[in-house]
Amino acid sequence: MDQDEHEIRQLISLWMLATNAGDTETVLNLMSEDVIFLVTGQPPMMGRAAFAEASKAQAIQSFKFDGHSEIQEIKVLGDWAYMWTKLSVNVTRPDGQTMTRAGHTLSILRKENGKWVLARDANMLAPAANK
């Protein structure tokens, strides 16, 4: 595994740890300012500020996240990279009910100031059976 792939794997590991811990600031630092998230059935979420607002709303509602990402492929092309993953996320609402979503993501990353950041993310998660 080369250094770029190693750094991208570390980024995803840190993203998952921070998300599970509710550490939005760390997650925000792992994405580009102009990040775009594509999620099934919703309009695109465009920009770091929009992500921060959505995360703030989820924190106010006391949603808890427990996710697991399994990288299937990473391809580095200079200062750009893409990867696809298997992802599962359990979201627990304040009333204790848990919703599980699972599926795949396709992500585009770019190197900014020597650091890999998430630039685009297509999240194709669908409801899954709760464990």
Secondary structure, DSSP 8 states (H G I E B T S, - for coil): --HHHHHHHHHHHHHHHHHHHT-HHHHHTTEEEEEEEEETTS--EESHHHHHHHHHHHHHTT-EEEEEEEEEEEEEETTEEEEEEEEEEEEE-TTS-EEEEEEEEEEEEEEETTEEEEEEEEE--EEE---
